[in-house]
Amino acid sequence: MTDFALTLSDVAGHGLGPLSFALIPGEIAGLVGPARAGKTTLLRVAAGSLRPSTGAIRIWGVAVAHPAARRLVGYASDTMVFPPSLTIREVLLYYARLHCATRDERTPLSLMREALEIAGLGAAVDLRVEALGRADRHRLGLAQAAMAGRRVLLLDEMLSGLDAFARRDLRGRIAALAASGVAVLITSRDPAALERLAARVLVLREGRIVRAGPLATLLGERILEVILDAPPREPPPGFRVTAAGIEAPLAGRTVEAALALCRAHRLPVRASRVRVKSLEELVLETHDGH
């Protein structure tokens, strides 16, 4: 049995790649990047909805086109449309019957109930799709994708456009699935939405992975912010001008040494603070460095 839940090897086509990466069981990886970087296309290729020109995609060691692999991977699209006149119960029973047509060890009703529990939709089961708010539509997408014990989930913008409470609830549900061994690849146009969820981040630009690594490592850099009474004509070496003054990565320097450089340049320092780089900054730096 393979050690990887999802493997992409030298995949190219549809504006992607070539690119390679793998997810282990129970891992949550975030896929971030600017608009039109190829995030949705990558999920569709990984799900088997689009066939790449070259390369291979495997789900638990099985080619994604094989029926056995299709039963293990679930995909929730940001643009998924459910029939507006149907209730949540009717939508999930439809998908449950499709699952049971090829696997008869479970009943459609039991699969539906399990999906409702996973997504937290039990109280809304008789609501029509047209009456659902954005958060419940996302929950319905998660229920559909995770149904029948899917072991790899590809979630497109699952946390986008939600208030803090709905976002926290969905983060918890996705984390619970990962804790049971499900591998998750999730995109977000708002990188901050993934900072409390993803253990690893892949930064995509123009169809290529330009940076990747554990979130804690990528965001471990400390930044010194210096607030000035007046903007400098020229920042000290290693600093850049901001709206409030200047800032620079410490990169092994002490705060005292960096502030001493400011004083040496006769800058009117009002205050300073040290912060950790955000995922949004990482994405912007990657894009601006193009």
N, C-alpha and C positions, 0 to 999 in steps of 0.2 A: 504494500500500500504506500502511495506517495506521501511525503511529509507536507506537501503543499495542497492547499484547498483550491487555489487558482494560480495558473501559470500562463504568462504571455511571453513567448519567445520570438524575438526579432519580428514583431508584428508591424506591418506597414500597409498603407492603403487608406483611401477616404480622407486624405490629408494628415494621416498619422505616421509617425515613426521614421525609421525603425525604432521600436522600443521594446524593452523586456523588463518584467518584474514579476514577483510572486507574492502571494498572501498565504500565511500559515493559518491553521484553524484557530478561531477565537480572536483573530487580529482585526482591529478597526483601522483602516488606512483612509486618510483624507486626500482627495484629488482637488487641487486648487489651481487657479490660473485666471488670466483675464478672459473677457468675452471672446468667443470664437477661437479659444485655445485648443479645442477638440475634446473637452471633458465629456460631453454627452456622447459624442461619436465613440470615444474609447469605451464607455460603458456598454454601448450597443454592440460593439465588436466583441467585448468580453462576454456578453450575454448570448452571442451567436446570432443576433438579429442582422448584423452586417458581416459579410465575409471579407476578410482582409486579402490584399493582393498577395502578400507573402507572410510567412510566419505561422505559428501554431498557438492555439489557445486550448488549455486543458483544465478540466474541472475534476479535482481529485484524481489526476492522472489519466482521465478519459477525454478524448477529443470532444470539444464543445458541441459538435454537430451530432454526436451519438445520442440516442434517446435516453440512455442512462445518465449522461451528463446534464441533459436538459431538465431532468427531474430533480437535479441537485441545485440548480441556480435559479434565483428569483430576481426579477428586474422591476423596479418602480420608476417610471418615467415622470419627469416634472410636468410633462404635457399630457399625461394619461387622461383619457376622457371616458367616464362611465355613463351609461344611459341615464339621463336625468330623472326619468319617471320611476326608475327602480329604487327599491329600498336597499339599505346596506345588506340586509339578510338575503335579498334576491341576488344581488351582485355576487356575494361570497358563495352562495349555494351554486351559482352558475360555474364559478371557477372550481369549486369543490367537485362538482360532477365531472368536469373535464379531467381532474386528477384521478378520480375513481374509475374513469373509463379505461385507464391503462394500469391502475394499481387497485386491486379490489380488497385489500386487507383492512381498509378503513371505510366508514360510511361518509357520505357527503355532509351529513348533519354534524358528525363528530369533528370533521375537518373545519367546518364553518365555526363551530363553537371554540375550537382551539385558536383559530385566526382572530376571532373577536377578543379573546383573552390577551393574546400577544399585543394587539394594537390598542386595547382599552376602549373598545367600541360597544361593549355590552349594553350600555344605557341608551345608545343611539341606533340600535339594530333595526328599528322600524322607521327610521327617518329616510325620506327620499334623498337621492343624491343631490337634486336641485336645491335642497334646503340646507346642505352642509356648508359650514364655514371652511376656511382654508385648512385649519388644523385637523379637522375630521376628514377632509379629503386626503391629507397626507397620511393620516392613520389608516384610511381605507387602502391607500397604495401600499403601505407597509404590510397590512393584513394579507393582501393579494400576493405580494412578493414572497412573504415568509410562509405561506400556506403549505401544509403537507411536509413539514420538516426540511425545508430547503436549507442547504448547508453553505451556500455562498449567496450573499445579498449584494446587489448592485443598486444603489439608491441615488437618484439624481435630484439634487436640491431638496432633499427631504426636510431640512431645517430652515429653509429660506422663507422669509415673509411671515414669520410667526412671532407672537409676543413671547416675553420671557418665560411665562408659565408653560405655554404649549411647547416651547423649545426644550425646556427642562424635562417635561414629561416624555417627549419623543427620544431625547438623548438617553434617558433612563431605560426605555424599552429597547432601544438598539443595543445599549450596553448589556442588558440582560440576555439578549440573543447571543451576543459575542461570548458572554460568560458560559453559555451552554456549548460553545465550540463552533458557532457560526462565524465564518469570515465575512467581513463587511468592507466594501469599497464605496465611499460616499463622496459626492461632489458638493461644493457650496460656492456660490458667488460671493458670499460673505465669509472670509477666512476665519473671523473671530468665532463663528458658530461651531467650528471644529476644534477649538483649542481645548475644550473640556471633554472631548470625546475621542479623537483620533490619537493613537499612540505613534503613528508614523504618517508622514506627509509626502506626497508626490506633487511637485510643482510642474505644471504643464505649460508650455509655450509653443505655439505654432505646431502642435501635434507631437512634440517631443518632451520627454521628461528632462528638465534642465537642472533639477535639484531634488534630492530625496534623502530622507533619513528620519531617525526618531525625532519626534516633536521636541522633546526635552533638549536634545543636542542642537537642533536648528535654532531654537529660541533661547539658548543659554547665554547668548552674548549680552553683556551689560552695556547700557548706553548712559553717558553722562550728559544731562541737560543743564545748560547754563542760561539763566535769565539775566538779560542785560538792560541797563537803563536806556541804552541807545544802540542801534544796530552797528556792527563794525564795518569799516570800509573793506577790510579783508580779514577773513577768519584765520586763526592760527592753523598751522599744519595739522591735518588730520580732522579738523572740525568742518562742519557745514553750517550755513546760516539757516535759521528757522524763523517762524513768525515771532517767537518770544526772545530769541537770542541766537545761541549756537548749540550744537551738540556733536558728540563724537563717541565712537565705540571705545571702551577702555582698553580692550585687546591686550591685557596683561599689565597695563599701567595702573597705578593707584589713582584714586580720586585726587589726592593731594598733588600728585605730579601733574595731572591734567589741569587742575586749577592754577598751579604755579605757572604753567604755560600761558594761561589767560592773563594772569597778573603781569607776566613779562611783556605781554603785548599791550599793557595799560588799558585793559578792557574794564568798564564799569560794571562789575559783577554784583547783581542784586541778590540772587539766590541760586542754588543748584540742587539737583536731585539725581539719583541713579535709578533707572528703570530697566526692565528686561524687554528685549525686542519682541514685538508682536508678530503673529503669523501674517497679518495684513502687510506689515512693513517688509517681511521677507518676500512676499509675492510682488510688491511694488518694486523692490530692489531688483528682483530677477527680471521684471519687465523693463524697468528703466535701463538696466545694463545691457539690453539687447543692442 
